[in-house]
Amino acid sequence: MIYLDNAATTKMYEEAADAMLPFYTKCYSNPSEIYNFASESRKAVNDSRKCIANIINAEPSEIYFTSGGTESDNWAIFGALNLMREKGRHIITTCIEHHAVLNTCRYYERVGYEVTYVKPDENGIIDPHDIEAAIRPDTVLISVMMANNEIGTIQPVKDIGKIAAERKILFHTDAVQTFGHMPIDVKDMNIDMLSASAHKCHGPKGVGFLYIKNGVKIPAFHFGGKQERMLRAGTENVAGIVGFGTAASIINRRMKYNTEYITNLRRYFINRVLGEIKYVRLNGDMKNRLCGNVSFCFAYLDGEAIQIQLDLYDICCATGSACNAGIKAVSHVLEAIQVPEEYIHGSVRFTISEFNTVREIDYTVDKLKDIVSRLRGMSLEYKISIDKR
Ligand code: PLP
């Protein structure tokens, strides 16, 4: 099996899995209890908190563990709007956010908030001037993702953070695709809230964190016990948090090496596909791009058909377009960057990790070439386009 869907989730580091196990079977205490047995699980949670805080240049007291990226995004938006409810009801975000942000914003629109969805350029990059231009006296939150999950574009978060800080507007960033994959400094980037998730960086599923800058007093999202300094009730996912801390520390140590290794694989992959397959385009910016992201659109083809064919060779990848009940659904991100009509349905995303090899990329490209030419042989749209030339 060749796994090239690392933006969806990643293989857990063995070390992270090993570190978790004792917290299910031996040190299984509830960290809130006061007896001695509980001190080990409490210490383990706090050690993970320290490790994660250190990676993004935050204080441990600014890290709140959650169930993952979706919860962190929801909480950041809910919290900011509630904290600032006297000031206004306007949110600025982008039209290429993950649905964890987009659908939360859509909910708030339904209950009376106004949302400006800033568009990216055709490379998928948000212009900070467009964010600035969208600011109104009643703007209470700016939420812009650090990197896009579909096309991998890295946003100018530092510039946007500066604008938000100067205008005293809360700034949230969804760093689910970047935590552990590129350096993050919440102070230097003027970030008030940041979401991250363990399973995108070789940690376990179902655990993440929200960084909340000290002094930003957003309210609790969950109500119940006093965990996470009374802001996130519920018994801690101790083993998950330990796995997250372990994975975070390993990936952070390897970041420089991984970036170089994965970028080389990506370059090789892109060059082969663009050089050997016709009518294909690379989506997103070439420079400001997550090192593992390879997003193509194949003209006159359906991405889902390519994905299914690759699956027959045990190659896992993703598509931004799906055909459900005969209706072709197109990715909001590809629409936002104005991918031409003949290309937009043929999107396939490959996301590389440190576990992939050149041999795997070669095998994938070889199969992809066969599949594309076979499917094009059957594609009426393709034949018509060739006739017209
Ligand atoms: N934000 C982004 C950019 C993502 O890519 C994802 C997951 O794909 C999420 C949020 C949601 O994260 P989780 O799966 O941890 O809820």
Residues whose N, C-alpha, C, O or C-beta is under 5 A from the ligand:
A	BS01	PLP	A7 A8 G68 G69 T70 H98 A100 A147 N149 D174 V176 Q177 S197
